[in-house]
């Protein structure tokens, strides 16, 4: 059975092949199989889309090619190959978090039980692995990155058009990629970023008279980069900066200098070049500021939102470090080093809060779901306990003022915030909120989870599926167990009382390290460190610290006090 779809831009074909030992009766409305012991359906589809500049592909030929590749392959063999492919990624990482007494409950009942008694740490492990399943299934080589619904959309006119909103949502989709050992799944996002560079150059030149490239708060399959929708959120210039830092994070986790040289640094450099020309000197303070822009999606069109400055400063610092590693582009690096100290710094306001804008105008009654000015402490490291504890305290005050409630992705971000604040119990409370059972229809409310664990976002008078909370929540749970954003691998930095016992294997840290570690009654028992790049390792647990040189491919083993037991 074959169905063709035609519109003004794309053509498409969907075909179902049915294999059965029974009798088939087909009509326009339905297909009936009778007298059968087995029935196998193969669904195949293709469109004329080749890339964002070419829609000349022949979908009929594509479908025929796909089907020809199945000739001579039994269903059993097909499934075995699929399983092998999937497990080659999934089995790299494991997480066990103790009590599994509720594993026999249906998921919807398990979510309800968690609200009454969150003594189900295994549900957190399941949620992490579910997030990894979603990533493996929606972001693979030769495909496109997971959008706002991943790939799970059944609507011709989906919520938010199934686009890529890059003021938080698209980036959040990829927070678990490196740390949960799915670095390969990051690649479709890198491809999209590289495709946006070309159109982003045009936008930078036409809108701002700047070199380099820029992307505003949203893009789609066609790689648009210009301001979109309304000025109160659409004129936000830091999408390119934030996305580009994903390339840098990939390098930090893998230490792949070839990737840095050929793919990451050229994109990073062009993004930084744009900002170096876009920033202007503020007449009141003398600082370099980003204007016009927004603090997504809060406060309207402004001059100098804090988030912009955090992203731009972080990108420029990354470019300087990358230039030094590669031994190239020293003149550009020197120019950035001169600019960085002049960028408007983080500021503490009258409430003891981290200011969201240049002016001290934060409203303590504002409970907006975006907490954009905290970007510098997560996912960035512009603010951290080591270098700027006063700013960390101000960021904590901002988060307390903003409150716990939020949509699914907002709750997920707050889990990561509280993990970075080293408050595992507060992070655990946000996990409980993320696990709130939400019916498929009904009154709009904050975030929660559908019975299949899909994350929810209120909209259209009910609750809609949006996948970013799944990925962000998975990353946040891991963030409680391991952090490596300030040069040291911290073990169990925000371990909540709810998960006193556990084991993880295959978890990754910046510096090119893969770790297995185990804890019991809230105390670390042992840790193994595999060095993938031969870098020096800085390991810390509570008051114990171990710094040691490594060789690529070697494993180093320590007890709970980080004493070597090799």
C-alpha positions as CSV (number, residue, x, y, z in Angstrom):
1,X,0.0,0.0,0.0
2,X,1.5,3.4,-1.0
3,X,0.4,6.9,-0.2
4,X,1.8,10.0,-1.9
5,X,1.7,13.5,-0.3
6,X,2.2,16.6,-2.5
7,X,2.4,20.3,-1.6
8,X,4.0,23.4,-3.0
9,X,7.5,22.6,-1.8
10,X,7.9,19.0,-0.9
11,X,6.6,15.7,-2.2
12,X,6.5,12.6,-0.1
13,X,5.7,8.9,-0.3
14,X,4.8,6.5,2.5
15,X,4.5,2.7,1.8
16,X,3.5,-0.2,3.9
17,X,4.6,-3.7,2.9
18,X,2.7,-6.6,4.6
19,X,4.1,-10.1,4.8
20,X,1.8,-12.8,6.2
21,X,0.9,-16.5,5.8
22,X,-2.8,-15.5,5.9
23,X,-5.3,-14.0,3.5
24,X,-5.1,-10.2,2.8
25,X,-8.2,-8.2,1.9
26,X,-7.3,-4.6,1.0
27,X,-9.5,-1.5,0.3
28,X,-9.0,2.2,0.4
29,X,-10.1,2.4,4.0
30,X,-8.5,-0.7,5.6
31,X,-6.5,-3.8,5.2
32,X,-7.8,-7.1,6.8
33,X,-5.6,-10.1,7.5
34,X,-7.4,-13.4,8.3
35,X,-6.3,-17.0,8.9
36,X,-2.8,-15.9,9.8
37,X,-0.3,-17.0,12.4
38,X,2.1,-14.1,11.6
39,X,1.8,-10.7,10.0
40,X,4.8,-8.4,9.5
41,X,4.4,-4.7,8.5
42,X,7.3,-2.7,7.1
43,X,6.6,1.0,7.0
44,X,8.8,3.0,4.7
45,X,8.7,6.7,3.8
46,X,10.7,9.4,2.0
47,X,10.3,12.9,0.8
48,X,12.0,15.0,-1.9
49,X,14.1,16.8,0.8
50,X,17.8,16.4,0.1
51,X,19.0,19.3,2.3
52,X,18.0,22.8,3.3
53,X,18.8,24.1,-0.2
54,X,17.7,21.2,-2.4
55,X,14.4,19.5,-2.6
56,X,15.0,17.5,-5.8
57,X,15.3,14.0,-4.3
58,X,13.0,11.4,-5.8
59,X,11.0,9.9,-3.0
60,X,9.7,7.0,-5.1
61,X,13.2,5.9,-5.9
62,X,14.3,6.3,-2.3
63,X,11.5,4.0,-1.1
64,X,12.4,1.4,-3.7
65,X,16.0,1.6,-2.7
66,X,15.1,1.0,1.0
67,X,13.0,-2.0,0.2
68,X,15.6,-3.5,-2.1
69,X,18.0,-3.4,0.9
70,X,15.6,-5.7,2.8
71,X,15.6,-8.4,0.1
72,X,16.8,-11.7,1.5
73,X,16.7,-10.5,5.1
74,X,14.3,-12.2,7.4
75,X,12.4,-10.3,10.2
76,X,14.5,-12.1,12.8
77,X,17.8,-11.0,11.1
78,X,16.4,-7.5,10.7
79,X,15.5,-7.2,14.4
80,X,18.9,-8.7,15.4
81,X,20.8,-6.1,13.4
82,X,18.6,-3.3,14.9
83,X,19.3,-4.7,18.5
84,X,23.0,-4.9,17.8
85,X,23.1,-1.4,16.5
86,X,21.1,0.0,19.5
87,X,23.0,-1.9,22.1
88,X,26.3,-0.7,20.8
89,X,25.3,2.7,22.1
90,X,23.0,1.9,25.0
91,X,25.3,-0.6,26.7
92,X,28.1,1.9,27.1
93,X,26.6,3.3,30.3
94,X,24.7,1.8,33.2
95,X,23.1,3.3,36.3
96,X,21.7,1.4,39.3
97,X,20.2,3.3,42.2
98,X,19.2,0.8,44.8
99,X,15.6,-0.1,45.7
100,X,13.7,-1.7,42.8
101,X,10.6,-2.7,44.7
102,X,8.2,-0.8,42.4
103,X,9.6,-2.1,39.1
104,X,6.6,-4.3,38.7
105,X,4.2,-1.4,38.7
106,X,2.9,0.1,35.5
107,X,4.6,3.4,34.8
108,X,1.5,5.5,35.4
109,X,0.9,3.9,38.8
110,X,4.6,4.3,39.6
111,X,4.4,8.0,39.0
112,X,1.4,8.3,41.2
113,X,3.1,6.3,44.0
114,X,6.2,8.5,43.7
115,X,4.2,11.6,44.6
116,X,3.0,9.9,47.8
117,X,6.4,8.3,48.7
118,X,9.4,9.1,46.6
119,X,11.3,6.0,47.9
120,X,11.9,4.7,44.4
121,X,15.4,5.6,43.4
122,X,15.3,3.1,40.6
123,X,12.7,5.3,38.9
124,X,15.5,8.0,38.6
125,X,17.8,5.5,36.9
126,X,15.0,4.5,34.6
127,X,14.4,8.1,33.7
128,X,18.1,8.6,32.8
129,X,18.1,5.5,30.6
130,X,14.8,6.5,29.0
131,X,16.4,9.8,28.1
132,X,19.3,7.9,26.5
133,X,16.8,5.7,24.6
134,X,15.1,8.9,23.3
135,X,18.4,10.3,22.2
136,X,19.6,7.1,20.5
137,X,16.3,6.9,18.7
138,X,16.1,10.5,17.6
139,X,19.6,11.7,16.9
140,X,21.8,9.4,14.8
141,X,24.4,9.8,12.1
142,X,23.1,10.9,8.7
143,X,19.9,12.2,10.4
144,X,18.7,15.5,11.9
145,X,18.9,16.6,15.5
146,X,16.0,16.1,17.9
147,X,13.6,19.0,17.7
148,X,11.0,20.1,20.2
149,X,9.2,16.8,20.0
150,X,12.3,14.7,19.2
151,X,10.9,12.7,16.2
152,X,7.6,11.8,17.9
153,X,5.1,14.1,16.3
154,X,1.8,13.0,14.8
155,X,0.4,16.4,13.9
156,X,0.5,18.1,10.5
157,X,0.6,21.3,12.4
158,X,2.6,20.4,15.5
159,X,3.1,22.5,18.7
160,X,5.7,25.2,18.0
161,X,6.0,23.7,14.5
162,X,8.5,21.1,15.8
163,X,11.2,23.6,15.3
164,X,14.6,24.2,17.0
165,X,14.2,26.9,19.7
166,X,17.7,27.7,20.6
167,X,17.3,30.0,23.6
168,X,17.3,26.8,25.8
169,X,15.2,24.0,24.3
170,X,17.5,22.6,21.5
171,X,20.6,22.9,23.7
172,X,18.9,21.1,26.6
173,X,18.1,18.2,24.3
174,X,21.9,17.5,24.1
175,X,22.9,18.0,27.7
176,X,23.1,14.2,28.4
177,X,25.0,13.4,25.1
178,X,28.6,13.6,26.3
179,X,28.2,12.7,30.0
180,X,26.1,9.6,29.4
181,X,28.5,8.3,26.8
182,X,26.4,9.1,23.7
183,X,28.9,11.5,22.1
184,X,28.1,10.1,18.6
185,X,24.5,11.3,19.0
186,X,25.7,14.9,19.3
187,X,26.8,14.9,15.6
188,X,23.5,15.8,14.0
189,X,23.4,18.9,16.1
190,X,26.9,19.8,14.9
191,X,25.8,19.3,11.3
192,X,22.8,21.7,11.9
193,X,25.1,24.3,13.4
194,X,27.5,24.1,10.4
195,X,24.5,24.5,8.0
196,X,23.3,27.6,10.0
197,X,26.7,29.2,9.6
198,X,26.2,30.0,5.9
199,X,22.8,31.7,6.4
200,X,24.0,33.2,9.7
201,X,26.7,35.1,7.8
202,X,24.1,36.7,5.6
203,X,22.0,37.7,8.7
204,X,25.1,39.1,10.4
205,X,25.9,41.2,7.4
206,X,22.4,42.4,6.5
207,X,21.0,43.0,10.0
208,X,24.1,44.3,11.8
209,X,26.8,45.1,9.3
210,X,29.1,42.5,11.1
211,X,31.3,39.7,9.9
212,X,31.0,36.2,11.3
213,X,27.6,34.5,11.8
214,X,24.6,34.9,14.1
215,X,21.5,32.9,14.9
216,X,18.6,34.3,16.8
217,X,16.1,32.4,19.0
218,X,14.7,29.9,16.5
219,X,15.6,27.9,13.4
220,X,14.0,25.1,11.5
221,X,14.7,22.6,8.7
222,X,15.5,25.4,6.3
223,X,18.2,26.9,8.6
224,X,16.7,30.4,9.0
225,X,18.8,32.6,11.3
226,X,17.1,36.0,11.2
227,X,15.0,37.6,14.0
228,X,11.6,35.9,14.1
229,X,8.2,36.4,15.7
230,X,8.1,39.4,18.0
231,X,10.8,41.8,19.2
232,X,10.2,40.9,22.9
233,X,11.8,37.6,22.3
234,X,12.8,37.3,18.6
235,X,15.7,39.8,18.6
236,X,18.0,37.7,20.7
237,X,21.5,37.3,19.3
238,X,23.1,34.6,21.4
239,X,21.7,31.4,19.8
240,X,24.9,31.0,17.7
241,X,27.1,31.5,20.8
242,X,25.3,29.0,22.9
243,X,25.0,26.4,20.2
244,X,28.7,26.8,19.2
245,X,29.7,26.1,22.8
246,X,28.3,22.5,22.3
247,X,31.2,22.0,19.8
248,X,33.6,23.1,22.5
249,X,32.0,20.9,25.1
250,X,32.4,17.9,22.8
251,X,36.1,18.7,22.6
252,X,36.4,19.1,26.4
253,X,34.9,15.6,26.9
254,X,36.8,13.9,24.1
255,X,40.0,15.9,23.7
256,X,39.8,15.3,20.0
257,X,42.1,17.9,18.5
258,X,41.4,16.9,15.0
259,X,37.7,17.7,15.6
260,X,38.7,21.0,17.3
261,X,40.8,22.0,14.4
262,X,38.6,21.0,11.5
263,X,35.1,21.5,12.8
264,X,34.8,23.2,16.2
265,X,37.2,26.1,16.0
266,X,36.3,27.5,12.6
267,X,32.6,27.8,13.8
268,X,33.6,29.1,17.2
269,X,35.9,31.7,15.6
270,X,33.2,33.1,13.3
271,X,30.7,33.3,16.1
272,X,33.1,35.2,18.3
273,X,34.1,37.4,15.4
274,X,30.4,38.5,15.1
275,X,30.2,39.3,18.8
276,X,33.5,41.2,18.8
277,X,32.0,43.6,16.2
278,X,28.4,43.6,17.7
279,X,29.3,44.6,21.2
280,X,29.2,48.4,21.9
281,X,30.5,50.6,24.6
282,X,27.8,51.5,27.1
283,X,27.8,55.3,27.6
284,X,26.9,55.0,31.3
285,X,29.2,52.3,32.5
286,X,31.9,52.0,29.9
287,X,31.4,48.3,29.6
288,X,31.0,46.4,26.4
289,X,27.3,45.3,26.1
290,X,25.1,43.3,23.8
291,X,22.3,45.5,22.3
292,X,19.6,45.2,21.1
293,X,18.7,41.9,22.6
294,X,16.5,40.0,25.1
295,X,16.8,37.9,28.2
296,X,14.8,35.0,26.9
297,X,11.7,35.3,27.0
298,X,11.4,37.8,29.7
299,X,11.5,41.5,30.1
300,X,11.2,42.6,26.4
301,X,13.8,44.3,24.2
302,X,16.7,45.6,26.2
303,X,20.3,46.7,26.2
304,X,22.8,44.4,27.9
305,X,21.0,41.2,29.2
306,X,23.2,39.3,31.6
307,X,22.8,36.0,29.7
308,X,24.3,37.4,26.5
309,X,27.4,38.6,28.3
310,X,27.9,35.2,30.0
311,X,27.6,33.4,26.7
312,X,29.8,35.8,24.8
313,X,32.5,35.9,27.5
314,X,32.5,32.1,27.7
315,X,32.8,31.7,23.9
316,X,35.6,34.2,23.7
317,X,37.5,32.4,26.5
318,X,37.0,29.1,24.7
319,X,38.3,30.6,21.5
320,X,41.4,31.8,23.3
321,X,42.0,28.4,24.9
322,X,41.4,26.6,21.6
323,X,43.8,28.9,19.8
324,X,46.5,28.1,22.3
325,X,45.9,24.3,22.0
326,X,46.0,24.4,18.2
327,X,48.9,26.9,18.1
328,X,47.2,29.1,15.6
329,X,45.3,32.4,15.1
330,X,47.3,34.3,17.8
331,X,46.4,37.8,16.6
332,X,42.6,37.0,16.9
333,X,43.2,35.4,20.2
334,X,45.0,38.5,21.5
335,X,42.2,40.8,20.3
336,X,39.7,38.6,22.3
337,X,41.8,38.6,25.4
338,X,41.8,42.4,25.3
339,X,38.0,42.5,24.9
340,X,37.0,40.0,27.6
341,X,37.7,42.1,30.7
342,X,35.7,44.9,29.2
343,X,32.4,42.9,28.8
344,X,29.8,43.9,31.4
345,X,30.3,41.7,34.4
346,X,27.8,39.8,36.5
347,X,26.2,42.1,39.1
348,X,24.6,41.6,42.5
349,X,21.4,43.6,42.9
350,X,19.5,45.2,45.8
351,X,17.8,41.9,46.8
352,X,21.1,40.1,46.9
353,X,20.2,38.5,43.6
354,X,22.1,38.1,40.4
355,X,20.8,40.8,38.1
356,X,19.1,39.7,35.0
357,X,19.8,43.0,33.3
358,X,22.2,45.9,33.4
359,X,19.8,47.8,35.7
360,X,18.8,46.5,39.1
361,X,15.1,46.0,38.1
362,X,14.5,42.3,38.9
363,X,10.9,41.9,40.2
364,X,10.8,39.5,43.3
365,X,7.3,38.5,42.3
366,X,8.3,37.4,38.8
367,X,8.0,33.6,38.5
368,X,8.9,33.3,34.9
369,X,9.8,29.8,33.6
370,X,13.1,31.2,32.0
371,X,15.9,31.8,34.4
372,X,18.3,32.9,31.7
373,X,20.7,35.0,33.8
374,X,21.7,31.8,35.6
375,X,23.2,30.4,32.4
376,X,26.6,31.3,33.7
377,X,26.4,28.7,36.4
378,X,24.7,26.1,34.3
379,X,25.3,25.0,31.6
380,X,28.1,27.5,31.6
381,X,30.9,27.9,34.2
382,X,31.2,31.7,34.2
383,X,30.0,31.5,37.8
384,X,31.2,28.7,40.1
385,X,32.0,27.9,43.7
386,X,35.8,28.0,43.1
387,X,36.2,31.4,41.4
388,X,33.0,33.4,42.3
389,X,31.3,32.1,45.4
390,X,29.6,35.5,46.0
391,X,28.0,35.2,42.5
392,X,26.9,31.7,43.2
393,X,25.1,32.9,46.4
394,X,23.5,35.7,44.3
395,X,22.4,33.1,41.7
396,X,20.9,31.0,44.5
397,X,19.0,34.0,45.7
398,X,17.7,34.6,42.1
399,X,16.5,31.0,41.9
400,X,14.8,31.1,45.2
401,X,13.0,34.3,44.2
402,X,11.9,32.7,40.9
403,X,10.4,29.7,42.7
404,X,10.3,26.0,41.9
405,X,7.3,25.8,39.7
406,X,7.6,25.7,35.9
407,X,7.0,23.8,32.7
408,X,8.7,20.5,32.3
409,X,11.9,21.8,30.7
410,X,12.0,24.6,33.3
411,X,11.8,22.1,36.1
412,X,14.6,20.1,34.4
413,X,16.9,23.2,34.2
414,X,16.2,23.9,37.9
415,X,17.3,20.3,38.8
416,X,20.6,21.1,37.2
417,X,20.9,24.4,38.9
418,X,20.3,22.9,42.4
419,X,22.9,20.2,41.5
420,X,25.4,22.9,40.7
421,X,24.5,24.6,44.0
422,X,25.5,21.2,45.6
423,X,22.0,20.8,47.1
424,X,20.9,17.3,46.1
425,X,17.8,17.3,48.3
426,X,16.4,20.4,46.7
427,X,17.2,19.0,43.3
428,X,15.4,15.8,44.3
429,X,12.3,17.8,45.1
430,X,12.3,19.2,41.6
431,X,12.6,15.6,40.2
432,X,9.5,14.8,42.2
433,X,7.7,17.7,40.5
434,X,9.0,16.6,37.1
435,X,7.4,13.2,37.8
436,X,4.0,14.6,38.5
437,X,1.4,12.6,36.6
438,X,-0.3,14.7,33.9
439,X,-3.4,13.6,32.0
440,X,-3.3,13.9,28.2
441,X,-5.9,16.7,28.3
442,X,-7.2,19.1,30.9
443,X,-6.4,22.4,32.5
444,X,-3.1,24.0,31.7
445,X,-0.6,23.6,34.5
446,X,3.1,23.3,35.2
447,X,5.3,20.6,33.9
448,X,5.1,16.9,34.7
449,X,5.1,13.6,32.9
450,X,2.6,11.6,30.8
451,X,2.2,7.9,31.6
452,X,4.9,7.0,29.0
453,X,7.3,9.5,30.8
454,X,7.1,12.0,28.0
455,X,7.7,15.5,29.4
456,X,4.9,18.1,29.3
457,X,4.5,21.7,28.5
458,X,1.3,23.6,29.0
459,X,-0.3,25.1,25.9
460,X,-3.5,25.3,23.9
461,X,-5.6,24.9,27.1
462,X,-4.0,21.6,27.9
463,X,-0.7,19.8,28.3
464,X,1.5,19.1,25.3
465,X,4.5,16.9,24.7
466,X,7.9,18.6,24.6
467,X,11.0,16.4,24.8
468,X,13.5,18.9,26.3
469,X,12.4,18.1,29.9
470,X,13.2,14.4,29.3
471,X,16.8,15.2,28.3
472,X,17.3,18.0,30.8
473,X,15.9,15.9,33.6
474,X,18.2,12.9,32.7
475,X,21.2,15.3,32.7
476,X,20.2,16.8,36.0
477,X,20.1,13.4,37.7
478,X,23.6,12.6,36.4
479,X,24.7,16.1,37.5
480,X,24.0,15.2,41.1
481,X,26.4,12.3,40.8
482,X,29.3,13.7,38.9
483,X,30.5,17.2,37.8
484,X,33.6,18.2,35.9
485,X,32.9,21.8,34.7
486,X,35.6,23.6,36.7
487,X,38.6,21.4,36.0
488,X,38.1,18.8,38.7
489,X,36.0,15.6,38.5
490,X,33.8,15.9,41.6
491,X,32.2,12.6,42.7
492,X,28.7,12.6,44.3
493,X,28.8,16.4,44.7
494,X,25.0,16.7,45.2
495,X,24.0,13.2,46.3
496,X,20.4,13.4,47.7
497,X,19.2,11.4,50.7
498,X,16.8,9.7,48.3
499,X,19.6,7.7,46.5
500,X,22.0,6.6,49.3
501,X,23.2,3.6,47.4
502,X,24.1,3.1,43.8
503,X,26.6,2.3,41.0
504,X,27.2,3.9,37.6
505,X,29.5,2.7,34.9
506,X,30.6,4.4,31.7
507,X,29.8,7.9,32.8
508,X,32.0,10.5,31.1
509,X,33.8,13.6,32.4
510,X,35.7,16.5,30.7
511,X,39.3,15.7,30.1
512,X,38.6,12.5,28.2
513,X,37.8,10.3,31.2
514,X,35.3,7.5,31.6
515,X,34.4,6.4,35.2
516,X,32.8,3.6,37.1
517,X,32.0,4.3,40.7
518,X,29.9,2.9,43.5
519,X,28.5,4.2,46.8
520,X,26.6,2.9,49.8
521,X,24.9,4.6,52.7
522,X,25.8,7.9,51.1
523,X,29.5,7.2,51.0
524,X,31.8,6.5,48.1
525,X,33.2,2.9,48.0
526,X,35.4,2.8,45.0
527,X,36.1,4.5,41.6
528,X,37.8,3.4,38.4
529,X,39.0,6.0,35.9
530,X,39.7,5.1,32.3
531,X,41.8,7.7,30.5
532,X,40.9,8.0,26.9
533,X,43.2,10.9,26.0
534,X,46.2,10.6,28.4
535,X,45.4,13.9,30.2
536,X,46.2,14.8,33.8
537,X,43.3,13.8,36.1
538,X,42.0,15.9,39.0
539,X,39.7,13.8,41.1
540,X,37.8,14.9,44.2
541,X,35.4,13.5,46.7
542,X,34.4,15.5,49.8
543,X,37.7,16.6,51.4
544,X,39.8,14.0,49.5
545,X,41.6,14.9,46.3
546,X,43.9,13.0,44.0
547,X,45.8,14.6,41.1
548,X,47.7,12.2,38.8
549,X,49.1,11.8,35.4
550,X,47.5,9.3,33.0
551,X,48.4,7.3,29.9
552,X,45.8,6.9,27.2
553,X,43.9,3.6,27.5
554,X,45.0,2.9,31.1
555,X,42.6,2.4,34.1
556,X,43.2,3.8,37.5
557,X,41.4,2.4,40.6
558,X,40.9,4.1,44.0
559,X,39.0,3.5,47.2
560,X,36.4,5.8,48.8
561,X,39.2,8.1,50.2
562,X,40.7,8.3,46.7
563,X,43.7,6.1,47.8
564,X,45.2,4.2,44.9
565,X,44.5,0.4,44.9
566,X,46.0,-0.4,41.5
